[in-house]
Amino acid sequence: MMMRTVMGAVMAVLVGVACVAQADDIEAAKARRKERNAQITQILKAGDASEGADGYLVAKAGLDATKTGVVNAENADRKIGYTAIAKANGKTVEAVGKQAAAINQARARAAQK
């Protein structure tokens, strides 16, 4: 009985640590996205990438390595956010991405004006 109680406490701590780590990941992803927002806007305005129907950026063929890195980093951070939103709302990451796509595409159109 004592062992079960100890194991239960250990599991609770591990789950708590995992939740805190996930929250830190989400906040870090938000901060990184905010920092690179001007670069993303510039890449979209230049037509070097576009907003995909899945909520992620789609790089144009022949995009240089630096811009490709920015696009890949943005997509990775979007996935962190979409995953958190999906988990909190009982949806799939894909469904959240598709919902975000409509918003992202509207923002991209507005930024190109």
C-alpha positions in Angstrom: 0.0 0.0 0.0 2.8 2.4 0.9 4.5 1.6 -2.4 1.4 2.5 -4.4 1.1 5.8 -2.6 4.7 6.7 -3.3 4.4 5.7 -6.9 1.2 7.8 -7.2 3.1 10.8 -5.8 6.0 10.2 -8.2 3.7 10.0 -11.2 1.9 13.2 -10.1 5.2 15.1 -9.9 6.3 13.8 -13.3 3.0 14.8 -14.9 3.3 18.2 -13.2 6.8 18.7 -14.5 5.7 17.7 -18.0 2.9 20.2 -17.9 5.3 23.0 -16.8 7.8 22.0 -19.5 5.0 22.1 -22.1 3.9 25.5 -20.9 7.5 26.8 -21.2 7.7 25.3 -24.7 4.5 27.1 -25.7 5.6 30.5 -24.3 9.0 30.1 -25.9 7.4 29.3 -29.3 5.2 32.4 -28.9 8.2 34.5 -28.2 10.1 33.2 -31.1 7.2 33.7 -33.5 6.9 37.3 -32.3 10.6 37.9 -32.8 10.5 36.6 -36.4 7.2 38.2 -37.4 8.8 40.9 -39.5 10.9 38.3 -41.3 7.8 36.2 -42.0 5.9 39.3 -43.3 8.7 40.2 -45.5 9.0 36.6 -46.9 5.3 36.5 -47.6 5.2 40.0 -49.2 8.1 39.0 -51.5 6.2 35.9 -52.6 8.9 33.6 -51.3 6.4 31.6 -49.3 2.7 31.4 -48.9 0.2 30.3 -46.3 -0.9 26.7 -46.9 -4.3 25.3 -46.4 -3.0 23.2 -43.4 -1.9 26.3 -41.4 1.8 26.1 -42.2 4.0 28.1 -44.5 4.8 26.7 -47.9 8.2 27.8 -49.2 8.6 28.5 -52.9 11.0 26.3 -54.9 14.6 27.7 -54.9 14.2 29.7 -51.6 17.6 30.5 -50.1 18.8 28.6 -47.0 18.4 31.5 -44.6 14.7 32.1 -45.6 14.1 28.4 -45.7 15.4 28.2 -42.1 13.0 31.0 -41.0 10.1 29.2 -42.7 11.0 25.9 -41.1 11.4 27.5 -37.6 8.0 29.2 -38.0 6.3 26.0 -39.0 7.9 24.2 -36.0 6.6 26.8 -33.6 3.2 26.8 -35.2 3.0 23.1 -34.6 3.8 23.6 -30.9 0.9 26.1 -30.7 -1.5 24.0 -32.7 -0.7 20.9 -30.6 -1.4 22.8 -27.4 -4.7 24.2 -28.7 -5.7 20.8 -30.0 -5.0 19.1 -26.7 -6.9 21.8 -24.7 -9.9 21.5 -27.0 -10.1 17.8 -27.8 -9.3 18.4 -31.5 -6.7 17.1 -33.8 -3.6 19.1 -34.6 -4.7 19.0 -38.3 -8.1 20.4 -37.5 -6.6 23.3 -35.5 -4.1 23.9 -38.4 -6.9 24.1 -40.9 -8.8 26.6 -38.7 -5.6 28.7 -38.3 -5.0 28.5 -42.1 -8.0 30.7 -42.8 -6.8 33.3 -40.3 -3.2 33.1 -41.5 -4.3 33.4 -45.2 -6.5 36.5 -44.4 -3.6 38.1 -42.6 -1.2 37.4 -45.4 -3.6 39.0 -47.9 -3.9 42.1 -45.7 -0.1 42.3 -45.3 0.4 42.2 -49.1 -1.7 45.3 -49.6 
